Amino acid sequence: MTDDIPLQWLFVTLAVMLACSGFFSMSETCMMALNRYRLRHLVREGSRGARMAQALLARTDELLAFILAGNTVINAATTILVAEIARRLLGEGEFTLAIATGAASFAILVFAEILPKVLGATYSEPIALGASYLLTPLLRVTKPFMYLINLLVRGILAILRIKQVGEDAQPLSMGELRTLVLEGGKFIPKKHQSIFLNLFELEDMTIDDTMTPRTHIESIDIAHDIDEINTRVSTSHHTRLVVYEGSLDKVVGILHVRKFLNASRKGALTKDEIVAILREPYFVPEGTPLLDQLQNFQDRLRHVALVVDEYGEILGLCTLQDILEEIVGEFTSQSPMAGRLYSREADGTVIADGACPLRVLNRKAGFDFPLDGPKTVNGIVLEELEDIPEPGTHTRIAGYPMEVIQVQNRMVKVVRILPRVTELDSEEQAA
C-alpha cells in the first residue's frame, strides 16, 4: 500500500518527523537548562509563557515521560520510514537494510538529537517559553495514556525506594548562595556583589570581630575637672562618648555630643547637669552574633553597645555604624583610630598595633590570618608564644614572620609583620 505514496511525500514526511523529534529533544534540553530564579522573576513580571513553563516544571516526571515517549515513537517511525525510502531507491538488496540503518541513525543523531539540543542549551529561555505553548495542550491531550506510564514508573521507583525530583527538595545552603553570587558577577554590579558577599560573612561573625577594643574607646571620666571634660567633648571625633567614674568598668552613661552642645548654649554645664543628660548604657555579652546584634540595635533604637565578658568587665564597644560598615564597607574617616591600627612601610612590612583586629589586617592589608581563634594581633601572638614576650622576640604565624617591637602592661603593643614566607622560599634561603 505504501507503494502508492509518491516518494517525494515520503521525504516530506521524513522531514516533518525529524522536526518533531528535534522539537522534543530541544524542549527537554531547554526546560532542564532553564534558570529557575529567572523563571520566577518572569512569572512575577506577568509572562504567560513563564507561567506555563513553571507549571510544566512543577510536574517534571510527567513532562519528561511525555517528551521521551514522543521522541521514542517518532524515532521508531522515522527508522521504518527511512527503510522504506531506501527500499524504493535501492531495491531489496542485501545491503539495503544496512544502508537504511546507517542513514536513519545519522539523520536522527544530527537533526533530531545533537543540533536541537545544542540550540536548546544555547537559547534555553526563549525556546522554553515558546515551547510551553505547545507542550501544555499536548500534555493535556495525552494525559490518560501518560498517566498509565507514570503510574508504572512510580511503582518501579517505589520498589527501588528512589524519591522523585521535587520531593523533600533541599533549600540552597549559604555556600551555594555564595557561589550563585560569585558566578553571577557579570549580571550583578561589583558593589552589590560585594555587599551580598559581606552579608554571607556576617552570619559567621560575632560582635567580638568588629568591636573597638577597650584601650581604643574614646571616653570621659566624670571625676575630672569640668574644663577638661569640656575640652574632651569639643575635641571628640565621635557623636557619642562613654562616660565613666574613676574606671571604665564603672560606666555612668552615654553622652550624646549634640545634647551636650545644645544644653551648654545657655551656659557652662555642671557635672550634675551632664549626668542628667546621659543615656543609660547598653551592655551586650561577648560572642553575640552580629546579625542578632543588628536586630537588637533596631529593636532597642540604640546606636552604641558596650561589650562585656562573663565577669561584667568591659571588653570593647560596638556601634551600629561598625556593623553597617561590615556590610557596605567604610563610609567615613571620622575615627582617628582607624589610621593608627597599622601602617605599611616602604619595604613591604606592616607595623601593626597590638589591638588591631586580624579581620582588619586580612581585609585591608591583604593578610590571611586565621579568624577562628584570637581576634587581635596581641591575642594571636600571645597564643602562639604562650608567654608575655620581650621586645625583639621573633615568631612566625600563619606563614608570616613577626617581630615584637613594643610590650606594655603585659600586652603586645606594636608588631612588625613581614611578607609571608613559603616553603619554597625557605628552601631557597637554606640553599
C-alpha positions as a Markdown table, in Angstrom:
| # | Residue | x | y | z |
|---|---|---|---|---|
| 1 | Met | 0.0 | 0.0 | 0.0 |
| 2 | Thr | 3.0 | 2.3 | 0.7 |
| 3 | Asp | 4.0 | 1.9 | -2.9 |
| 4 | Asp | 1.0 | 4.1 | -3.9 |
| 5 | Ile | 2.5 | 7.1 | -1.9 |
| 6 | Pro | 4.8 | 9.2 | -4.0 |
| 7 | Leu | 8.5 | 9.2 | -3.0 |
| 8 | Gln | 8.6 | 12.9 | -2.5 |
| 9 | Trp | 5.8 | 12.7 | 0.1 |
| 10 | Leu | 7.9 | 10.2 | 2.0 |
| 11 | Phe | 10.8 | 12.7 | 2.1 |
| 12 | Val | 8.4 | 15.4 | 3.3 |
| 13 | Thr | 7.0 | 13.1 | 6.0 |
| 14 | Leu | 10.6 | 12.2 | 7.0 |
| 15 | Ala | 11.5 | 15.9 | 7.3 |
| 16 | Val | 8.4 | 16.5 | 9.4 |
| 17 | Met | 9.1 | 13.6 | 11.7 |
| 18 | Leu | 12.8 | 14.7 | 12.2 |
| 19 | Ala | 11.5 | 18.2 | 13.0 |
| 20 | Cys | 9.0 | 16.8 | 15.6 |
| 21 | Ser | 11.7 | 14.6 | 17.1 |
| 22 | Gly | 14.1 | 17.6 | 17.2 |
| 23 | Phe | 11.4 | 19.7 | 18.9 |
| 24 | Phe | 11.0 | 17.1 | 21.7 |
| 25 | Ser | 14.8 | 16.9 | 22.1 |
| 26 | Met | 15.2 | 20.7 | 22.2 |
| 27 | Ser | 12.3 | 21.1 | 24.6 |
| 28 | Glu | 13.8 | 18.6 | 27.0 |
| 29 | Thr | 17.2 | 20.3 | 27.0 |
| 30 | Cys | 15.9 | 23.9 | 27.2 |
| 31 | Met | 13.4 | 23.0 | 30.0 |
| 32 | Met | 16.1 | 21.4 | 32.1 |
| 33 | Ala | 18.6 | 24.2 | 31.4 |
| 34 | Leu | 16.1 | 26.9 | 32.3 |
| 35 | Asn | 17.2 | 29.2 | 35.1 |
| 36 | Arg | 14.6 | 28.7 | 37.8 |
| 37 | Tyr | 15.2 | 32.0 | 39.5 |
| 38 | Arg | 15.0 | 33.9 | 36.2 |
| 39 | Leu | 11.8 | 32.0 | 35.5 |
| 40 | Arg | 10.2 | 33.1 | 38.8 |
| 41 | His | 11.1 | 36.7 | 38.0 |
| 42 | Leu | 9.4 | 36.4 | 34.7 |
| 43 | Val | 6.3 | 34.9 | 36.3 |
| 44 | Arg | 6.2 | 37.9 | 38.7 |
| 45 | Glu | 6.6 | 40.2 | 35.7 |
| 46 | Gly | 3.4 | 38.6 | 34.2 |
| 47 | Ser | 4.9 | 36.5 | 31.4 |
| 48 | Arg | 2.3 | 33.9 | 30.3 |
| 49 | Gly | 4.9 | 31.6 | 28.7 |
| 50 | Ala | 6.9 | 31.7 | 32.0 |
| 51 | Arg | 3.8 | 30.7 | 34.0 |
| 52 | Met | 3.2 | 27.8 | 31.6 |
| 53 | Ala | 6.8 | 26.7 | 31.8 |
| 54 | Gln | 6.8 | 26.9 | 35.6 |
| 55 | Ala | 3.6 | 24.7 | 35.6 |
| 56 | Leu | 5.3 | 22.2 | 33.4 |
| 57 | Leu | 8.5 | 22.1 | 35.5 |
| 58 | Ala | 6.3 | 21.6 | 38.6 |
| 59 | Arg | 5.5 | 18.2 | 37.2 |
| 60 | Thr | 8.9 | 17.2 | 35.9 |
| 61 | Asp | 8.2 | 13.5 | 35.9 |
| 62 | Glu | 5.1 | 13.9 | 33.6 |
| 63 | Leu | 6.9 | 16.3 | 31.3 |
| 64 | Leu | 10.0 | 14.1 | 30.9 |
| 65 | Ala | 7.8 | 11.0 | 30.4 |
| 66 | Phe | 5.8 | 12.7 | 27.7 |
| 67 | Ile | 8.9 | 14.1 | 25.9 |
| 68 | Leu | 10.7 | 10.7 | 26.0 |
| 69 | Ala | 7.6 | 8.9 | 24.8 |
| 70 | Gly | 7.0 | 11.2 | 21.9 |
| 71 | Asn | 10.7 | 11.0 | 21.0 |
| 72 | Thr | 10.8 | 7.3 | 21.1 |
| 73 | Val | 7.6 | 6.8 | 19.0 |
| 74 | Ile | 8.7 | 9.3 | 16.4 |
| 75 | Asn | 12.3 | 7.9 | 16.1 |
| 76 | Ala | 10.9 | 4.4 | 15.7 |
| 77 | Ala | 8.6 | 5.6 | 12.9 |
| 78 | Thr | 11.5 | 7.5 | 11.3 |
| 79 | Thr | 13.6 | 4.4 | 11.2 |
| 80 | Ile | 10.8 | 2.5 | 9.4 |
| 81 | Leu | 10.2 | 5.4 | 7.0 |
| 82 | Val | 13.9 | 5.6 | 6.1 |
| 83 | Ala | 14.0 | 1.8 | 5.5 |
| 84 | Glu | 11.0 | 2.2 | 3.1 |
| 85 | Ile | 12.7 | 5.1 | 1.2 |
| 86 | Ala | 15.9 | 3.0 | 0.9 |
| 87 | Arg | 13.9 | 0.1 | -0.5 |
| 88 | Arg | 12.3 | 2.3 | -3.1 |
| 89 | Leu | 15.7 | 3.8 | -4.1 |
| 90 | Leu | 18.0 | 0.8 | -3.8 |
| 91 | Gly | 15.7 | -2.2 | -4.2 |
| 92 | Glu | 15.7 | -5.2 | -1.8 |
| 93 | Gly | 19.4 | -6.0 | -2.0 |
| 94 | Glu | 21.3 | -7.5 | 0.9 |
| 95 | Phe | 22.9 | -4.1 | 1.8 |
| 96 | Thr | 19.7 | -2.1 | 1.7 |
| 97 | Leu | 18.9 | -2.7 | 5.4 |
| 98 | Ala | 22.4 | -1.8 | 6.5 |
| 99 | Ile | 22.3 | 1.4 | 4.4 |
| 100 | Ala | 18.8 | 2.3 | 5.8 |
| 101 | Thr | 20.0 | 1.7 | 9.4 |
| 102 | Gly | 23.1 | 3.9 | 8.9 |
| 103 | Ala | 21.1 | 6.7 | 7.2 |
| 104 | Ala | 18.4 | 6.6 | 9.9 |
| 105 | Ser | 21.0 | 6.8 | 12.7 |
| 106 | Phe | 22.8 | 9.7 | 11.0 |
| 107 | Ala | 19.6 | 11.6 | 10.4 |
| 108 | Ile | 18.3 | 11.1 | 13.9 |
| 109 | Leu | 21.6 | 11.8 | 15.6 |
| 110 | Val | 22.3 | 15.1 | 13.7 |
| 111 | Phe | 18.9 | 16.6 | 13.1 |
| 112 | Ala | 16.8 | 15.1 | 16.0 |
| 113 | Glu | 19.4 | 15.0 | 18.8 |
| 114 | Ile | 22.6 | 16.9 | 18.6 |
| 115 | Leu | 21.6 | 20.1 | 16.7 |
| 116 | Pro | 18.3 | 20.6 | 18.6 |
| 117 | Lys | 19.9 | 20.0 | 22.0 |
| 118 | Val | 22.7 | 22.5 | 21.3 |
| 119 | Leu | 20.1 | 25.1 | 20.2 |
| 120 | Gly | 18.1 | 24.3 | 23.3 |
| 121 | Ala | 21.0 | 24.8 | 25.7 |
| 122 | Thr | 22.1 | 28.0 | 23.9 |
| 123 | Tyr | 18.7 | 29.7 | 23.8 |
| 124 | Ser | 17.0 | 27.9 | 26.7 |
| 125 | Glu | 14.8 | 30.8 | 27.9 |
| 126 | Pro | 13.1 | 31.9 | 24.6 |
| 127 | Ile | 12.7 | 28.4 | 23.3 |
| 128 | Ala | 11.4 | 27.1 | 26.6 |
| 129 | Leu | 8.8 | 29.8 | 26.9 |
| 130 | Gly | 7.7 | 29.3 | 23.3 |
| 131 | Ala | 7.6 | 25.5 | 23.6 |
| 132 | Ser | 5.4 | 25.7 | 26.6 |
| 133 | Tyr | 2.5 | 26.9 | 24.5 |
| 134 | Leu | 2.7 | 23.6 | 22.5 |
| 135 | Leu | 3.7 | 21.2 | 25.3 |
| 136 | Thr | 0.9 | 22.3 | 27.6 |
| 137 | Pro | -2.0 | 21.3 | 25.3 |
| 138 | Leu | -0.2 | 18.1 | 24.1 |
| 139 | Leu | 0.3 | 17.0 | 27.7 |
| 140 | Arg | -3.4 | 17.5 | 28.4 |
| 141 | Val | -4.5 | 15.5 | 25.3 |
| 142 | Thr | -2.2 | 12.6 | 26.2 |
| 143 | Lys | -2.8 | 12.7 | 29.9 |
| 144 | Pro | -4.7 | 9.4 | 30.2 |
| 145 | Phe | -2.1 | 7.5 | 28.3 |
| 146 | Met | 0.8 | 9.2 | 30.1 |
| 147 | Tyr | -0.9 | 8.6 | 33.5 |
| 148 | Leu | -0.6 | 4.8 | 33.0 |
| 149 | Ile | 3.1 | 5.1 | 32.1 |
| 150 | Asn | 3.8 | 7.4 | 35.0 |
| 151 | Leu | 1.9 | 5.1 | 37.3 |
| 152 | Leu | 4.2 | 2.2 | 36.2 |
| 153 | Val | 7.3 | 4.4 | 36.6 |
| 154 | Arg | 6.3 | 5.5 | 40.1 |
| 155 | Gly | 5.7 | 1.9 | 41.1 |
| 156 | Ile | 9.2 | 0.9 | 39.9 |
| 157 | Leu | 10.7 | 3.9 | 41.8 |
| 158 | Ala | 8.8 | 2.9 | 44.9 |
| 159 | Ile | 10.1 | -0.6 | 44.7 |
| 160 | Leu | 13.6 | 0.7 | 44.4 |
| 161 | Arg | 13.0 | 3.3 | 47.2 |
| 162 | Ile | 14.0 | 6.2 | 45.0 |
| 163 | Lys | 12.4 | 9.5 | 45.7 |
| 164 | Gln | 11.3 | 11.6 | 42.7 |
| 165 | Val | 12.8 | 15.0 | 42.0 |
| 166 | Gly | 10.9 | 17.7 | 43.8 |
| 167 | Glu | 10.0 | 15.6 | 46.9 |
| 168 | Asp | 11.8 | 16.8 | 50.0 |
| 169 | Ala | 13.6 | 19.4 | 48.0 |
| 170 | Gln | 16.5 | 20.8 | 49.9 |
| 171 | Pro | 16.9 | 24.6 | 50.1 |
| 172 | Leu | 20.1 | 26.3 | 49.0 |
| 173 | Ser | 22.8 | 26.5 | 51.6 |
| 174 | Met | 24.7 | 29.7 | 52.3 |
| 175 | Gly | 27.7 | 28.3 | 50.5 |
| 176 | Glu | 25.5 | 27.6 | 47.4 |
| 177 | Leu | 24.0 | 31.1 | 47.6 |
| 178 | Arg | 27.6 | 32.5 | 47.8 |
| 179 | Thr | 28.5 | 30.5 | 44.7 |
| 180 | Leu | 25.5 | 31.9 | 42.8 |
| 181 | Val | 26.5 | 35.4 | 43.7 |
| 182 | Leu | 30.1 | 34.8 | 42.6 |
| 183 | Glu | 29.1 | 33.2 | 39.3 |
| 184 | Gly | 26.6 | 35.9 | 38.6 |
| 185 | Gly | 29.3 | 38.5 | 38.6 |
| 186 | Lys | 28.6 | 39.7 | 35.1 |
| 187 | Phe | 25.0 | 40.3 | 36.0 |
| 188 | Ile | 25.5 | 41.9 | 39.4 |
| 189 | Pro | 27.2 | 45.3 | 39.8 |
| 190 | Lys | 30.5 | 44.8 | 41.6 |
| 191 | Lys | 29.5 | 47.0 | 44.6 |
| 192 | His | 26.2 | 45.0 | 45.0 |
| 193 | Gln | 28.1 | 41.7 | 44.7 |
| 194 | Ser | 30.5 | 42.9 | 47.5 |
| 195 | Ile | 27.5 | 43.7 | 49.7 |
| 196 | Phe | 26.0 | 40.3 | 49.2 |
| 197 | Leu | 29.3 | 38.5 | 50.0 |
| 198 | Asn | 29.7 | 40.6 | 53.1 |
| 199 | Leu | 26.2 | 39.7 | 54.2 |
| 200 | Phe | 27.1 | 36.0 | 53.9 |
| 201 | Glu | 30.2 | 36.6 | 56.0 |
| 202 | Leu | 28.2 | 38.5 | 58.6 |
| 203 | Glu | 26.3 | 35.2 | 59.5 |
| 204 | Asp | 29.6 | 33.7 | 60.9 |
| 205 | Met | 30.8 | 36.9 | 62.7 |
| 206 | Thr | 30.3 | 37.9 | 66.3 |
| 207 | Ile | 30.4 | 41.2 | 68.0 |
| 208 | Asp | 34.0 | 40.4 | 69.0 |
| 209 | Asp | 35.1 | 40.7 | 65.4 |
| 210 | Thr | 34.0 | 44.3 | 64.9 |
| 211 | Met | 34.1 | 45.9 | 68.3 |
| 212 | Thr | 36.5 | 48.7 | 69.2 |
| 213 | Pro | 38.9 | 47.3 | 71.8 |
| 214 | Arg | 38.7 | 48.7 | 75.4 |
| 215 | Thr | 42.0 | 50.6 | 75.1 |
| 216 | His | 40.7 | 52.5 | 72.0 |
| 217 | Ile | 37.4 | 53.6 | 73.4 |
| 218 | Glu | 37.1 | 57.4 | 73.5 |
| 219 | Ser | 35.6 | 58.2 | 76.9 |
| 220 | Ile | 35.3 | 60.8 | 79.6 |
| 221 | Asp | 35.9 | 60.5 | 83.3 |
| 222 | Ile | 33.2 | 62.4 | 85.1 |
| 223 | Ala | 35.6 | 62.7 | 88.1 |
| 224 | His | 37.9 | 65.0 | 86.1 |
| 225 | Asp | 37.8 | 68.8 | 86.2 |
| 226 | Ile | 34.8 | 70.3 | 84.3 |
| 227 | Asp | 37.2 | 72.3 | 82.0 |
| 228 | Glu | 38.9 | 69.1 | 81.0 |
| 229 | Ile | 35.5 | 67.4 | 80.3 |
| 230 | Asn | 34.5 | 70.3 | 78.1 |
| 231 | Thr | 37.8 | 70.0 | 76.2 |
| 232 | Arg | 37.4 | 66.3 | 75.7 |
| 233 | Val | 33.8 | 66.8 | 74.3 |
| 234 | Ser | 34.8 | 69.7 | 72.0 |
| 235 | Thr | 37.7 | 67.7 | 70.5 |
| 236 | Ser | 35.9 | 64.4 | 70.2 |
| 237 | His | 35.8 | 62.5 | 66.9 |
| 238 | His | 32.6 | 60.8 | 67.8 |
| 239 | Thr | 29.0 | 61.8 | 68.3 |
| 240 | Arg | 28.6 | 59.6 | 71.4 |
| 241 | Leu | 31.0 | 59.2 | 74.2 |
| 242 | Val | 31.2 | 56.7 | 77.1 |
| 243 | Val | 31.2 | 58.5 | 80.5 |
| 244 | Tyr | 32.6 | 56.6 | 83.5 |
| 245 | Glu | 33.7 | 57.5 | 87.0 |
| 246 | Gly | 37.2 | 56.5 | 88.0 |
| 247 | Ser | 37.4 | 53.3 | 86.0 |
| 248 | Leu | 36.0 | 52.3 | 82.6 |
| 249 | Asp | 34.3 | 49.4 | 84.4 |
| 250 | Lys | 32.1 | 51.9 | 86.3 |
| 251 | Val | 30.2 | 53.4 | 83.3 |
| 252 | Val | 27.8 | 56.2 | 84.2 |
| 253 | Gly | 26.1 | 56.5 | 80.8 |
| 254 | Ile | 26.5 | 57.5 | 77.2 |
| 255 | Leu | 26.8 | 61.2 | 76.3 |
| 256 | His | 25.4 | 62.5 | 73.0 |
| 257 | Val | 27.6 | 65.4 | 71.9 |
| 258 | Arg | 24.7 | 67.2 | 70.3 |
| 259 | Lys | 22.7 | 67.1 | 73.5 |
| 260 | Phe | 25.8 | 68.4 | 75.4 |
| 261 | Leu | 26.2 | 71.3 | 73.0 |
| 262 | Asn | 22.5 | 72.2 | 73.0 |
| 263 | Ala | 22.4 | 72.2 | 76.8 |
| 264 | Ser | 25.6 | 74.3 | 77.1 |
| 265 | Arg | 24.3 | 77.1 | 74.8 |
| 266 | Lys | 22.8 | 78.8 | 77.9 |
| 267 | Gly | 26.0 | 78.5 | 79.9 |
| 268 | Ala | 28.6 | 76.1 | 81.1 |
| 269 | Leu | 27.2 | 72.8 | 82.4 |
| 270 | Thr | 27.9 | 71.4 | 85.8 |
| 271 | Lys | 28.7 | 67.7 | 86.4 |
| 272 | Asp | 25.3 | 67.0 | 87.7 |
| 273 | Glu | 23.7 | 68.6 | 84.6 |
| 274 | Ile | 26.0 | 66.5 | 82.4 |
| 275 | Val | 24.9 | 63.3 | 84.3 |
| 276 | Ala | 21.3 | 64.4 | 83.8 |
| 277 | Ile | 21.5 | 64.3 | 80.0 |
| 278 | Leu | 23.3 | 61.0 | 79.9 |
| 279 | Arg | 21.6 | 58.0 | 78.4 |
| 280 | Glu | 21.6 | 54.7 | 80.2 |
| 281 | Pro | 24.4 | 52.4 | 78.9 |
| 282 | Tyr | 23.5 | 49.4 | 76.9 |
| 283 | Phe | 25.6 | 46.2 | 77.6 |
| 284 | Val | 25.8 | 43.1 | 75.4 |
| 285 | Pro | 27.7 | 39.9 | 76.1 |
| 286 | Glu | 30.8 | 38.9 | 74.1 |
| 287 | Gly | 30.2 | 36.4 | 71.4 |
| 288 | Thr | 26.8 | 37.9 | 70.3 |
| 289 | Pro | 26.3 | 37.2 | 66.6 |
| 290 | Leu | 26.4 | 40.3 | 64.5 |
| 291 | Leu | 23.1 | 39.7 | 62.8 |
| 292 | Asp | 21.4 | 39.3 | 66.2 |
| 293 | Gln | 23.1 | 42.5 | 67.4 |
| 294 | Leu | 21.9 | 44.4 | 64.3 |
| 295 | Gln | 18.4 | 43.3 | 65.2 |
| 296 | Asn | 18.9 | 44.3 | 68.8 |
| 297 | Phe | 20.0 | 47.8 | 67.8 |
| 298 | Gln | 16.9 | 48.1 | 65.7 |
| 299 | Asp | 14.6 | 46.9 | 68.4 |
| 300 | Arg | 16.1 | 49.0 | 71.2 |
| 301 | Leu | 16.6 | 52.1 | 69.0 |
| 302 | Arg | 20.2 | 52.2 | 70.1 |
| 303 | His | 23.5 | 53.0 | 68.3 |
| 304 | Val | 26.1 | 52.1 | 70.9 |
| 305 | Ala | 26.7 | 48.9 | 72.9 |
| 306 | Leu | 29.3 | 48.1 | 75.5 |
| 307 | Val | 30.7 | 44.5 | 75.2 |
| 308 | Val | 31.3 | 42.8 | 78.5 |
| 309 | Asp | 32.7 | 39.4 | 79.4 |
| 310 | Glu | 31.2 | 36.8 | 81.7 |
| 311 | Tyr | 32.5 | 38.8 | 84.8 |
| 312 | Gly | 30.9 | 42.0 | 83.6 |
| 313 | Glu | 34.2 | 43.7 | 82.7 |
| 314 | Ile | 34.1 | 45.9 | 79.6 |
| 315 | Leu | 36.0 | 44.4 | 76.6 |
| 316 | Gly | 35.1 | 46.9 | 73.9 |
| 317 | Leu | 32.5 | 49.0 | 72.2 |
| 318 | Cys | 30.4 | 48.2 | 69.2 |
| 319 | Thr | 28.3 | 50.7 | 67.2 |
| 320 | Leu | 25.6 | 50.4 | 64.6 |
| 321 | Gln | 28.0 | 52.0 | 62.2 |
| 322 | Asp | 30.6 | 49.2 | 62.8 |
| 323 | Ile | 28.1 | 46.6 | 61.7 |
| 324 | Leu | 26.9 | 48.6 | 58.7 |
| 325 | Glu | 30.5 | 49.1 | 57.5 |
| 326 | Glu | 31.0 | 45.3 | 57.6 |
| 327 | Ile | 28.2 | 45.2 | 55.0 |
| 328 | Val | 28.7 | 48.2 | 52.8 |
| 329 | Gly | 32.3 | 49.0 | 53.5 |
| 330 | Glu | 33.7 | 52.1 | 55.2 |
| 331 | Phe | 31.8 | 55.2 | 54.5 |
| 332 | Thr | 33.5 | 57.6 | 56.9 |
| 333 | Ser | 37.0 | 58.6 | 58.0 |
| 334 | Gln | 35.8 | 60.2 | 61.2 |
| 335 | Ser | 37.6 | 57.9 | 63.6 |
| 336 | Pro | 41.3 | 58.7 | 64.1 |
| 337 | Met | 41.9 | 55.2 | 65.4 |
| 338 | Ala | 41.5 | 53.5 | 62.0 |
| 339 | Gly | 44.6 | 55.1 | 60.6 |
| 340 | Arg | 46.7 | 54.1 | 63.7 |
| 341 | Leu | 45.8 | 50.4 | 63.7 |
| 342 | Tyr | 48.5 | 49.6 | 61.1 |
| 343 | Ser | 50.8 | 51.2 | 58.6 |
| 344 | Arg | 52.7 | 49.8 | 55.6 |
| 345 | Glu | 56.4 | 50.6 | 55.3 |
| 346 | Ala | 58.3 | 51.2 | 52.0 |
| 347 | Asp | 59.9 | 47.7 | 52.2 |
| 348 | Gly | 56.5 | 46.0 | 52.3 |
| 349 | Thr | 56.4 | 45.2 | 56.0 |
| 350 | Val | 53.5 | 46.3 | 58.1 |
| 351 | Ile | 53.7 | 47.9 | 61.5 |
| 352 | Ala | 50.5 | 46.8 | 63.4 |
| 353 | Asp | 49.1 | 47.9 | 66.7 |
| 354 | Gly | 48.5 | 45.0 | 69.1 |
| 355 | Ala | 44.8 | 45.9 | 69.4 |
| 356 | Cys | 44.4 | 45.8 | 65.6 |
| 357 | Pro | 41.8 | 43.2 | 64.7 |
| 358 | Leu | 43.0 | 40.4 | 62.5 |
| 359 | Arg | 40.0 | 40.8 | 60.3 |
| 360 | Val | 41.1 | 44.4 | 59.5 |
| 361 | Leu | 44.5 | 43.2 | 58.5 |
| 362 | Asn | 43.1 | 40.4 | 56.3 |
| 363 | Arg | 40.6 | 42.7 | 54.6 |
| 364 | Lys | 42.6 | 45.9 | 54.2 |
| 365 | Ala | 46.2 | 44.9 | 54.3 |
| 366 | Gly | 45.9 | 41.6 | 52.3 |
| 367 | Phe | 46.9 | 39.1 | 55.0 |
| 368 | Asp | 45.4 | 35.7 | 55.6 |
| 369 | Phe | 45.4 | 35.2 | 59.4 |
| 370 | Pro | 43.0 | 32.6 | 60.8 |
| 371 | Leu | 39.9 | 34.1 | 62.4 |
| 372 | Asp | 38.6 | 31.1 | 64.4 |
| 373 | Gly | 40.7 | 31.9 | 67.4 |
| 374 | Pro | 42.1 | 35.2 | 68.8 |
| 375 | Lys | 40.7 | 38.3 | 67.2 |
| 376 | Thr | 43.6 | 40.8 | 67.6 |
| 377 | Val | 47.3 | 40.9 | 66.9 |
| 378 | Asn | 48.1 | 40.8 | 70.6 |
| 379 | Gly | 45.9 | 37.8 | 71.1 |
| 380 | Ile | 47.3 | 35.7 | 68.3 |
| 381 | Val | 50.9 | 36.5 | 69.3 |
| 382 | Leu | 50.3 | 35.6 | 73.0 |
| 383 | Glu | 48.5 | 32.4 | 71.9 |
| 384 | Glu | 51.5 | 31.4 | 69.7 |
| 385 | Leu | 54.2 | 32.2 | 72.2 |
| 386 | Glu | 52.2 | 31.1 | 75.3 |
| 387 | Asp | 54.1 | 33.8 | 77.3 |
| 388 | Ile | 54.5 | 37.5 | 77.6 |
| 389 | Pro | 57.2 | 38.2 | 75.0 |
| 390 | Glu | 60.1 | 40.6 | 75.3 |
| 391 | Pro | 60.7 | 43.3 | 72.6 |
| 392 | Gly | 62.7 | 41.9 | 69.8 |
| 393 | Thr | 61.1 | 38.4 | 70.0 |
| 394 | His | 60.6 | 36.8 | 66.6 |
| 395 | Thr | 58.0 | 34.2 | 65.6 |
| 396 | Arg | 56.0 | 33.1 | 62.6 |
| 397 | Ile | 52.2 | 32.9 | 62.5 |
| 398 | Ala | 50.2 | 31.6 | 59.5 |
| 399 | Gly | 53.4 | 31.8 | 57.4 |
| 400 | Tyr | 54.1 | 35.5 | 58.3 |
| 401 | Pro | 57.4 | 36.3 | 60.1 |
| 402 | Met | 56.6 | 38.7 | 63.0 |
| 403 | Glu | 58.8 | 40.7 | 65.3 |
| 404 | Val | 57.5 | 42.1 | 68.7 |
| 405 | Ile | 58.6 | 45.8 | 68.8 |
| 406 | Gln | 56.9 | 47.0 | 72.0 |
| 407 | Val | 55.3 | 45.4 | 75.0 |
| 408 | Gln | 53.4 | 47.4 | 77.7 |
| 409 | Asn | 51.2 | 46.3 | 80.6 |
| 410 | Arg | 51.6 | 42.6 | 79.8 |
| 411 | Met | 50.3 | 43.3 | 76.3 |
| 412 | Val | 51.9 | 43.3 | 72.9 |
| 413 | Lys | 51.6 | 46.9 | 71.7 |
| 414 | Val | 53.4 | 47.0 | 68.4 |
| 415 | Val | 54.4 | 44.3 | 66.0 |
| 416 | Arg | 56.3 | 44.2 | 62.7 |
| 417 | Ile | 54.8 | 41.8 | 60.1 |
| 418 | Leu | 56.9 | 40.7 | 57.2 |
| 419 | Pro | 55.5 | 39.2 | 53.9 |
| 420 | Arg | 54.6 | 35.6 | 54.0 |
| 421 | Val | 57.5 | 33.1 | 53.5 |
| 422 | Thr | 56.5 | 29.9 | 51.6 |
| 423 | Glu | 58.2 | 26.6 | 51.9 |
| 424 | Leu | 59.9 | 27.1 | 48.5 |
| 425 | Asp | 61.3 | 30.5 | 49.7 |
| 426 | Ser | 62.6 | 28.8 | 52.9 |
| 427 | Glu | 64.4 | 26.1 | 50.9 |
| 428 | Glu | 66.0 | 28.7 | 48.6 |
| 429 | Gln | 67.2 | 30.6 | 51.6 |
| 430 | Ala | 68.6 | 27.5 | 53.2 |
| 431 | Ala | 70.4 | 26.6 | 49.9 |
